[in-house]
């Protein structure tokens, strides 16, 4: 039988008691297609590296390498994907996040049982993966106000649950309370631009960028670094940005500039910058080096889905 390992985060609700019938369907689908299933909680080992080595050892013992499945939101997908770059084992996705951009851009159904069928019967397609220093991002990476927004959103989620409205409410709360700007030098394919900005945003998921009506969505699809810089940090500009972001027209805001490149470097007088990477917060050494590894990650998708 082919090995199939499911990595899940208990915070995502996987294995919730009210979803027993769904998980029974999933297991039936996988066993029907000759998969031998093992399930691993993402924090079950002292380190994630140790967990992945244990899982890799299991898959290497089989002639058919099988599939390693990430069940969860952006953080879980990112963690698993970071270990599967340029590997011969494809990644499967059981989407359990709030926005599920990775699944949606690959035409993976958001219904968990249907997503399991894709893992069992689909094909592995290559996807581009963006990197910021040693971290990868499947959706986006950002610095400035966005990491503050992520922290605030988590507080809202803890109090009120993971509701879509919390994303907008926490964004508004950050704009009202914070007025921090970063003095940076952004190098775009060798050309330097000094900026004083409240927000720099890099997107790798063309669906997310397309929903924001950003022209750089096509550049991300083609495997380039796609970025947005806000050149003014006054509250009026930021409120306009949030309003147009909700409407999907962020490029209509004055002093919002989008760009694409093969290599971007971000310099700062600070030795570290706080960066939100696929919803997780990291302190990353400067300078920041942002690039894209083309076709670096194989993901199970429905037949005839568009490769990204």
BADREN-683743 format. One record per residue: x, y, z of N, C-alpha, C in turn; residue number from 1; residue in one letter. Coordinates in steps of 0.2 Angstrom, whole numbers, plus 5000, padded with zeros to 4 digits. Layout:
    n.u    n.v    n.w   ca.u   ca.v   ca.w    c.u    c.v    c.w     k   r
      X      Y      Z      X      Y      Z      X      Y      Z   NUM   A
...
This chain:
    n.u    n.v    n.w   ca.u   ca.v   ca.w    c.u    c.v    c.w     k   r
   5004   4994   5000   5000   5000   5000   5004   5006   5000     1   X
   5002   5012   4997   5005   5018   4997   5005   5022   5003     2   X
   5010   5025   5006   5010   5028   5012   5006   5035   5011     3   X
   5002   5037   5016   4999   5043   5016   4999   5046   5023     4   X
   5003   5052   5024   5003   5054   5031   4999   5061   5031     5   X
   4995   5061   5036   4991   5068   5037   4994   5071   5043     6   X
   4996   5078   5042   4999   5082   5047   4994   5087   5048     7   X
   4992   5088   5055   4986   5092   5056   4988   5096   5062     8   X
   4985   5102   5063   4985   5106   5069   4979   5106   5073     9   X
   4979   5104   5079   4973   5103   5083   4969   5110   5083    10   X
   4972   5115   5082   4969   5122   5083   4964   5123   5077    11   X
   4966   5119   5071   4962   5120   5065   4955   5117   5066    12   X
   4954   5113   5071   4947   5109   5071   4947   5102   5068    13   X
   4953   5100   5065   4953   5093   5063   4953   5088   5069    14   X
   4949   5083   5068   4947   5078   5073   4942   5081   5078    15   X
   4939   5086   5076   4933   5088   5080   4928   5083   5081    16   X
   4925   5082   5087   4920   5077   5088   4914   5077   5083    17   X
   4912   5084   5081   4906   5084   5077   4907   5083   5070    18   X
   4913   5081   5068   4915   5080   5061   4917   5072   5060    19   X
   4915   5068   5065   4917   5061   5064   4915   5058   5058    20   X
   4909   5060   5055   4906   5057   5049   4911   5059   5043    21   X
   4913   5065   5043   4917   5068   5038   4924   5064   5038    22   X
   4927   5063   5044   4933   5060   5044   4933   5052   5042    23   X
   4927   5049   5043   4926   5042   5041   4926   5042   5034    24   X
   4923   5047   5031   4922   5047   5023   4930   5048   5020    25   X
   4933   5052   5024   4940   5054   5021   4944   5047   5022    26   X
   4944   5044   5027   4948   5038   5028   4946   5032   5023    27   X
   4939   5032   5022   4937   5027   5017   4939   5029   5010    28   X
   4939   5035   5008   4942   5037   5002   4949   5035   5001    29   X
   4953   5036   5006   4960   5035   5005   4961   5027   5005    30   X
   4958   5024   5009   4959   5016   5010   4957   5013   5003    31   X
   4951   5016   5000   4949   5013   4994   4954   5013   4989    32   X
   4958   5019   4989   4963   5020   4984   4970   5017   4986    33   X
   4970   5012   4991   4976   5009   4992   4981   5013   4996    34   X
   4979   5018   5000   4983   5021   5004   4984   5018   5011    35   X
   4990   5018   5014   4990   5016   5021   4991   5023   5025    36   X
   4986   5024   5030   4986   5031   5033   4989   5031   5040    37   X
   4993   5036   5041   4995   5038   5048   4993   5045   5049    38   X
   4991   5047   5055   4990   5054   5056   4994   5057   5062    39   X
   4997   5063   5061   5002   5066   5065   5000   5073   5067    40   X
   4999   5075   5073   4998   5081   5076   5005   5085   5075    41   X
   5004   5091   5072   5010   5095   5070   5015   5096   5076    42   X
   5013   5096   5082   5017   5098   5088   5018   5091   5092    43   X
   5017   5086   5089   5018   5079   5093   5025   5077   5094    44   X
   5030   5080   5091   5037   5079   5092   5040   5085   5095    45   X
   5046   5084   5098   5050   5090   5101   5051   5096   5096    46   X
   5052   5094   5090   5053   5099   5085   5049   5097   5078    47   X
   5048   5102   5074   5044   5100   5068   5049   5096   5063    48   X
   5056   5098   5064   5061   5094   5060   5061   5087   5062    49   X
   5060   5085   5068   5060   5078   5070   5054   5075   5068    50   X
   5048   5078   5068   5042   5075   5065   5043   5074   5058    51   X
   5045   5078   5054   5046   5077   5047   5051   5072   5045    52   X
   5056   5071   5049   5061   5066   5048   5058   5059   5049    53   X
   5054   5059   5054   5050   5053   5055   5045   5051   5050    54   X
   5042   5056   5047   5037   5055   5041   5041   5053   5035    55   X
   5046   5057   5034   5050   5055   5028   5053   5048   5028    56   X
   5055   5046   5034   5058   5039   5034   5052   5034   5033    57   X
   5046   5035   5035   5041   5031   5033   5040   5030   5026    58   X
   5040   5036   5022   5039   5036   5015   5044   5034   5011    59   X
   5050   5034   5013   5056   5032   5009   5056   5024   5009    60   X
   5053   5021   5014   5053   5014   5014   5049   5011   5009    61   X
   5045   5015   5005   5040   5012   5000   5042   5014   4993    62   X
   5042   5010   4989   5043   5011   4982   5039   5017   4979    63   X
   5033   5017   4981   5028   5022   4979   5029   5027   4985    64   X
   5031   5033   4984   5033   5038   4989   5026   5040   4993    65   X
   5020   5040   4989   5014   5042   4992   5013   5049   4993    66   X
   5009   5052   4998   5008   5059   4998   5008   5061   5005    67   X
   5011   5067   5007   5011   5070   5013   5005   5075   5013    68   X
   5000   5075   5018   4995   5079   5017   4995   5084   5023    69   X
   4994   5091   5021   4993   5096   5026   4986   5097   5027    70   X
   4983   5096   5034   4976   5098   5035   4976   5104   5040    71   X
   4974   5109   5037   4974   5115   5042   4974   5122   5038    72   X
   4976   5127   5041   4976   5134   5037   4983   5135   5035    73   X
   4984   5142   5034   4990   5144   5030   4996   5142   5034    74   X
   4996   5142   5041   5002   5141   5045   5004   5133   5044    75   X
   4999   5129   5044   5001   5122   5043   5003   5120   5036    76   X
   5000   5123   5031   5002   5122   5024   5009   5125   5023    77   X
   5011   5130   5026   5017   5133   5025   5023   5129   5028    78   X
   5021   5126   5034   5026   5122   5038   5028   5116   5034    79   X
   5022   5112   5031   5023   5106   5028   5027   5108   5021    80   X
   5024   5113   5017   5027   5115   5011   5035   5116   5011    81   X
   5037   5119   5017   5044   5121   5018   5048   5115   5018    82   X
   5046   5109   5020   5050   5103   5020   5049   5099   5014    83   X
   5044   5101   5009   5043   5097   5003   5046   5100   4997    84   X
   5050   5106   4998   5052   5109   4992   5057   5104   4988    85   X
   5056   5104   4982   5061   5100   4978   5062   5093   4980    86   X
   5056   5090   4983   5056   5083   4985   5052   5079   4980    87   X
   5053   5072   4980   5049   5068   4975   5042   5066   4978    88   X
   5041   5068   4984   5034   5067   4988   5030   5073   4987    89   X
   5024   5072   4984   5019   5078   4983   5016   5079   4990    90   X
   5013   5086   4990   5009   5088   4996   5002   5088   4994    91   X
   4998   5085   4998   4990   5085   4998   4988   5091   5002    92   X
   4982   5093   5001   4979   5099   5005   4972   5097   5007    93   X
   4971   5097   5013   4964   5097   5016   4963   5104   5019    94   X
   4959   5108   5015   4959   5115   5017   4954   5117   5023    95   X
   4957   5119   5029   4953   5121   5035   4955   5128   5038    96   X
   4957   5132   5033   4958   5139   5035   4952   5143   5034    97   X
   4954   5150   5035   4948   5155   5034   4947   5157   5027    98   X
   4953   5158   5023   4952   5160   5017   4954   5155   5011    99   X
   4959   5150   5013   4960   5145   5009   4962   5147   5002   100   X
   4967   5152   5002   4969   5154   4995   4973   5149   4991   101   X
   4977   5145   4994   4981   5140   4991   4976   5135   4988   102   X
   4972   5132   4991   4967   5127   4989   4963   5130   4983   103   X
   4961   5136   4984   4956   5139   4979   4960   5141   4972   104   X
   4966   5143   4973   4969   5145   4967   4971   5138   4963   105   X
   4971   5133   4966   4973   5126   4963   4967   5122   4961   106   X
   4961   5125   4962   4954   5122   4961   4953   5116   4965   107   X
   4956   5116   4971   4955   5111   4976   4949   5112   4979   108   X
   4944   5108   4980   4937   5109   4983   4938   5111   4990   109   X
   4934   5115   4993   4934   5117   5000   4931   5112   5004   110   X
   4926   5108   5001   4923   5102   5005   4929   5097   5006   111   X
   4929   5095   5012   4935   5091   5014   4935   5084   5011   112   X
   4929   5081   5011   4929   5075   5007   4930   5075   5000   113   X
   4928   5080   4997   4930   5081   4990   4937   5083   4989   114   X
   4940   5086   4993   4947   5088   4993   4951   5081   4994   115   X
   4949   5077   4998   4952   5070   4999   4952   5066   4993   116   X
   4947   5067   4989   4946   5063   4982   4952   5066   4978   117   X
   4953   5072   4978   4958   5075   4974   4965   5072   4976   118   X
   4966   5072   4982   4973   5069   4984   4973   5062   4982   119   X
   4968   5058   4982   4968   5051   4980   4968   5050   4973   120   X
   4965   5054   4969   4964   5053   4962   4967   5058   4957   121   X
   4970   5064   4960   4972   5069   4956   4979   5068   4953   122   X
   4982   5073   4951   4989   5073   4949   4993   5078   4952   123   X
   5000   5077   4953   5004   5082   4956   5006   5087   4951   124   X
   5005   5093   4952   5007   5099   4948   5012   5103   4952   125   X
   5017   5106   4948   5022   5111   4951   5019   5118   4952   126   X
   5021   5120   4958   5019   5127   4960   5025   5131   4962   127   X
   5025   5138   4961   5030   5142   4963   5030   5144   4970   128   X
   5035   5144   4973   5036   5146   4980   5040   5152   4981   129   X
   5038   5157   4985   5042   5163   4986   5046   5162   4993   130   X
   5051   5166   4993   5055   5165   4999   5057   5172   5002   131   X
   5058   5173   5008   5060   5179   5011   5065   5176   5016   132   X
   5072   5177   5015   5077   5174   5018   5076   5167   5019   133   X
   5076   5164   5025   5075   5157   5026   5068   5154   5026   134   X
   5063   5159   5025   5056   5157   5026   5053   5157   5019   135   X
   5048   5152   5018   5044   5152   5012   5038   5156   5013   136   X
   5034   5158   5008   5027   5160   5009   5024   5158   5003   137   X
   5018   5155   5004   5013   5152   4999   5009   5158   4997   138   X
   5006   5162   5001   5002   5167   5000   5005   5174   5000   139   X
   5007   5176   5006   5010   5183   5007   5015   5184   5012   140   X
   5019   5189   5012   5024   5191   5017   5023   5198   5018   141   X
   5024   5201   5024   5023   5208   5024   5026   5211   5031   142   X
   5028   5217   5030   5030   5221   5036   5027   5228   5037   143   X
   5028   5230   5043   5024   5236   5045   5018   5235   5049   144   X
   5012   5238   5046   5006   5237   5050   5003   5230   5049   145   X
   5005   5226   5044   5001   5220   5043   5003   5215   5049   146   X
   5009   5214   5051   5010   5210   5057   5006   5212   5063   147   X
   5006   5219   5064   5001   5221   5070   4994   5219   5069   148   X
   4992   5219   5063   4985   5217   5061   4984   5210   5062   149   X
   4989   5206   5061   4989   5198   5062   4988   5197   5069   150   X
   4992   5201   5073   4992   5200   5081   4985   5202   5083   151   X
   4983   5207   5081   4976   5210   5083   4971   5205   5081   152   X
   4971   5202   5075   4966   5198   5073   4966   5191   5077   153   X
   4972   5189   5079   4972   5183   5083   4968   5184   5090   154   X
   4969   5190   5093   4965   5192   5099   4958   5192   5098   155   X
   4956   5195   5092   4949   5195   5090   4946   5188   5089   156   X
   4950   5184   5086   4948   5177   5085   4947   5173   5092   157   X
   4952   5174   5096   4952   5171   5103   4945   5173   5107   158   X
   4943   5179   5106   4937   5181   5110   4931   5180   5106   159   X
   4931   5180   5099   4924   5179   5096   4924   5174   5091   160   X
   4930   5170   5090   4930   5164   5085   4933   5167   5079   161   X
   4934   5162   5074   4937   5164   5068   4932   5166   5063   162   X
   4930   5172   5063   4925   5175   5059   4928   5180   5054   163   X
   4926   5180   5047   4929   5184   5042   4928   5191   5044   164   X
   4923   5193   5048   4922   5200   5050   4928   5203   5054   165   X
   4931   5198   5058   4937   5199   5062   4943   5202   5059   166   X
   4944   5200   5053   4949   5202   5049   4949   5210   5047   167   X
   4943   5212   5045   4942   5219   5044   4941   5223   5050   168   X
   4938   5220   5056   4938   5224   5062   4945   5225   5065   169   X
   4949   5220   5065   4955   5221   5068   4960   5225   5064   170   X
   4959   5225   5057   4962   5230   5053   4961   5237   5054   171   X
   4954   5238   5055   4952   5245   5057   4955   5247   5064   172   X
   4955   5243   5069   4957   5244   5075   4965   5246   5075   173   X
   4969   5242   5071   4976   5244   5070   4977   5251   5067   174   X
   4973   5253   5062   4973   5259   5059   4972   5265   5064   175   X
   4967   5264   5068   4965   5269   5073   4970   5270   5079   176   X
   4974   5264   5080   4978   5265   5086   4986   5265   5085   177   X
   4988   5263   5079   4995   5263   5077   4996   5268   5072   178   X
   5002   5271   5072   5005   5275   5067   5012   5275   5067   179   X
   5014   5269   5065   5021   5267   5065   5023   5267   5057   180   X
   5029   5270   5056   5032   5270   5049   5039   5267   5049   181   X
   5041   5264   5044   5047   5261   5043   5051   5265   5038   182   X
   5058   5266   5040   5062   5269   5035   5066   5264   5032   183   X
   5065   5263   5026   5068   5257   5022   5072   5259   5016   184   X
   5076   5255   5013   5078   5256   5006   5076   5249   5003   185   X
   5072   5250   4998   5070   5244   4994   5074   5243   4987   186   X
   5077   5238   4986   5081   5237   4980   5077   5232   4976   187   X
   5075   5235   4970   5071   5231   4965   5075   5229   4959   188   X
   5077   5223   4958   5081   5221   4953   5087   5226   4952   189   X
   5090   5228   4957   5096   5232   4957   5095   5239   4957   190   X
   5089   5241   4957   5087   5249   4957   5085   5250   4964   191   X
   5088   5255   4968   5087   5257   4975   5082   5262   4975   192   X
   5077   5261   4980   5072   5266   4982   5071   5267   4989   193   X
   5073   5273   4992   5072   5275   4999   5065   5276   5000   194   X
   5062   5273   5005   5055   5274   5007   5054   5275   5014   195   X
   5049   5279   5016   5046   5279   5023   5039   5276   5022   196   X
   5038   5271   5025   5031   5267   5024   5028   5264   5030   197   X
   5022   5263   5030   5018   5260   5035   5017   5252   5034   198   X
   5018   5251   5027   5017   5244   5025   5020   5242   5019   199   X
   5024   5236   5019   5026   5233   5012   5023   5226   5012   200   X
   5020   5224   5006   5017   5218   5006   5019   5214   5000   201   X
   5021   5208   5001   5023   5204   4995   5018   5198   4994   202   X
   5015   5197   4988   5010   5192   4987   5013   5186   4982   203   X
   5012   5180   4984   5014   5175   4979   5008   5171   4976   204   X
   5002   5172   4979   4995   5169   4977   4992   5174   4972   205   X
   4991   5172   4966   4988   5176   4961   4981   5177   4962   206   X
   4978   5172   4965   4970   5173   4966   4969   5179   4972   207   X
   4973   5179   4977   4973   5184   4982   4974   5191   4979   208   X
   4979   5191   4975   4981   5198   4972   4976   5200   4967   209   X
   4973   5195   4963   4968   5196   4958   4961   5199   4962   210   X
   4960   5196   4968   4954   5199   4971   4955   5206   4974   211   X
   4961   5208   4974   4963   5215   4976   4963   5219   4970   212   X
   4962   5216   4964   4962   5220   4958   4969   5223   4957   213   X
   4974   5219   4959   4981   5221   4958   4984   5218   4951   214   X
   4987   5222   4947   4989   5220   4940   4995   5215   4941   215   X
   4998   5215   4947   5004   5211   4948   5002   5204   4949   216   X
   4996   5202   4949   4993   5195   4950   4996   5191   4944   217   X
   4997   5193   4938   4999   5189   4933   5007   5188   4934   218   X
   5010   5193   4936   5018   5193   4938   5019   5187   4943   219   X
   5015   5187   4948   5015   5181   4953   5014   5175   4950   220   X
   5009   5174   4945   5008   5168   4942   5013   5166   4938   221   X
   5017   5171   4935   5023   5169   4931   5029   5168   4935   222   X
   5029   5168   4941   5035   5166   4945   5039   5172   4947   223   X
   5037   5178   4947   5040   5184   4949   5038   5186   4956   224   X
   5043   5190   4960   5041   5193   4966   5036   5199   4964   225   X
   5031   5199   4968   5025   5204   4967   5025   5208   4974   226   X
   5025   5214   4973   5025   5218   4980   5021   5224   4979   227   X
   5019   5227   4985   5015   5233   4986   5019   5237   4991   228   X
   5020   5244   4990   5022   5248   4995   5017   5254   4996   229   X
   5016   5256   5002   5012   5262   5003   5017   5268   5005   230   X
   5017   5273   5001   5022   5278   5002   5020   5284   5007   231   X
   5014   5284   5009   5012   5289   5014   5008   5285   5020   232   X
   5009   5287   5026   5007   5284   5032   5002   5288   5036   233   X
   4999   5293   5033   4994   5297   5037   4987   5293   5037   234   X
   4983   5294   5042   4977   5290   5043   4972   5291   5038   235   X
   4972   5296   5034   4967   5297   5029   4969   5292   5023   236   X
   4976   5292   5021   4978   5287   5016   4977   5280   5018   237   X
   4978   5278   5025   4977   5272   5027   4970   5270   5027   238   X
   4965   5274   5029   4958   5273   5029   4956   5272   5022   239   X
   4958   5276   5017   4957   5275   5010   4959   5268   5008   240   X
   4965   5266   5010   4968   5260   5008   4963   5254   5011   241   X
   4961   5254   5017   4957   5249   5020   4950   5249   5016   242   X
   4947   5254   5015   4941   5255   5011   4941   5252   5004   243   X
   4947   5254   5001   4947   5251   4994   4950   5244   4994   244   X
   4953   5242   4999   4955   5235   5000   4949   5230   5001   245   X
   4944   5232   5005   4938   5229   5006   4934   5228   4999   246   X
   4935   5234   4995   4931   5234   4989   4935   5231   4983   247   X
   4941   5229   4985   4946   5226   4980   4948   5231   4975   248   X
   4950   5237   4977   4952   5242   4972   4958   5246   4975   249   X
   4963   5242   4978   4968   5245   4982   4973   5250   4977   250   X
   4973   5248   4971   4977   5252   4966   4975   5259   4965   251   X
   4968   5260   4966   4965   5266   4965   4967   5271   4971   252   X
   4971   5269   4976   4973   5273   4982   4979   5277   4980   253   X
   4979   5284   4980   4985   5287   4979   4991   5285   4984   254   X
   4997   5285   4981   5003   5283   4985   5003   5276   4987   255   X
   5000   5272   4983   5000   5265   4984   5003   5262   4977   256   X
   5009   5259   4978   5013   5257   4972   5014   5250   4972   257   X
   5013   5247   4966   5014   5239   4965   5020   5238   4960   258   X
   5024   5233   4961   5029   5232   4957   5031   5224   4957   259   X
   5035   5222   4952   5037   5215   4951   5044   5215   4950   260   X
   5047   5209   4951   5054   5209   4950   5056   5201   4951   261   X
   5063   5200   4949   5066   5193   4950   5069   5193   4957   262   X
   5071   5199   4960   5075   5199   4966   5073   5206   4969   263   X
   5071   5205   4976   5070   5212   4980   5074   5211   4986   264   X
   5077   5216   4988   5081   5217   4994   5078   5223   4998   265   X
   5077   5222   5005   5074   5227   5009   5080   5228   5014   266   X
   5082   5234   5014   5087   5236   5019   5084   5240   5025   267   X
   5087   5240   5031   5085   5244   5036   5091   5245   5041   268   X
   5091   5250   5045   5096   5251   5050   5095   5246   5056   269   X
   5089   5244   5056   5088   5239   5062   5091   5232   5060   270   X
   5093   5228   5064   5096   5222   5063   5091   5216   5061   271   X
   5085   5217   5064   5079   5213   5063   5073   5217   5061   272   X
   5068   5214   5057   5062   5217   5056   5057   5212   5057   273   X
   5051   5214   5060   5045   5210   5061   5041   5209   5055   274   X
   5041   5202   5053   5038   5200   5046   5032   5195   5048   275   X
   5026   5197   5044   5021   5192   5044   5022   5187   5038   276   X
   5023   5181   5039   5024   5176   5034   5018   5171   5034   277   X
   5013   5171   5029   5008   5167   5029   5004   5167   5036   278   X
   5003   5173   5039   4999   5173   5045   5003   5172   5051   279   X
   5010   5170   5051   5014   5169   5057   5019   5174   5057   280   X
   5021   5176   5063   5025   5182   5065   5032   5180   5066   281   X
   5037   5183   5063   5044   5181   5063   5048   5187   5064   282   X
   5054   5187   5068   5059   5192   5068   5064   5190   5063   283   X
   5065   5193   5058   5070   5191   5052   5076   5196   5052   284   X
   5082   5193   5051   5088   5197   5050   5088   5201   5044   285   X
   5090   5207   5044   5091   5211   5038   5098   5211   5035   286   X
   5098   5212   5029   5093   5214   5024   5088   5208   5022   287   X
   5082   5209   5020   5078   5204   5018   5079   5203   5011   288   X
   5079   5197   5009   5080   5195   5002   5074   5191   5000   289   X
   5071   5194   4995   5064   5191   4993   5065   5188   4985   290   X
   5064   5182   4984   5064   5179   4978   5059   5173   4977   291   X
   5059   5170   4971   5054   5165   4970   5058   5159   4967   292   X
   5056   5153   4970   5059   5147   4967   5053   5144   4963   293   X
   5054   5144   4956   5049   5142   4952   5048   5134   4952   294   X
   5042   5132   4952   5040   5125   4951   5044   5121   4956   295   X
   5044   5123   4962   5048   5120   4968   5044   5115   4972   296   X
   5037   5116   4971   5033   5112   4976   5028   5108   4972   297   X
   5027   5102   4973   5022   5098   4969   5016   5097   4974   298   X
   5010   5099   4971   5004   5098   4975   4999   5094   4971   299   X
   4995   5090   4975   4990   5086   4972   4984   5090   4970   300   X
   4982   5091   4963   4977   5095   4961   4972   5091   4957   301   X
   4966   5093   4955   4962   5089   4950   4965   5089   4943   302   X
   4964   5084   4940   4966   5084   4933   4964   5090   4929   303   X
   4968   5093   4925   4967   5099   4921   4967   5106   4924   304   X
   4969   5106   4931   4969   5112   4935   4975   5116   4932   305   X
   4975   5122   4933   4980   5127   4930   4986   5126   4935   306   X
   4992   5125   4932   4998   5125   4936   5000   5132   4938   307   X
   5003   5133   4944   5005   5140   4946   5012   5140   4949   308   X
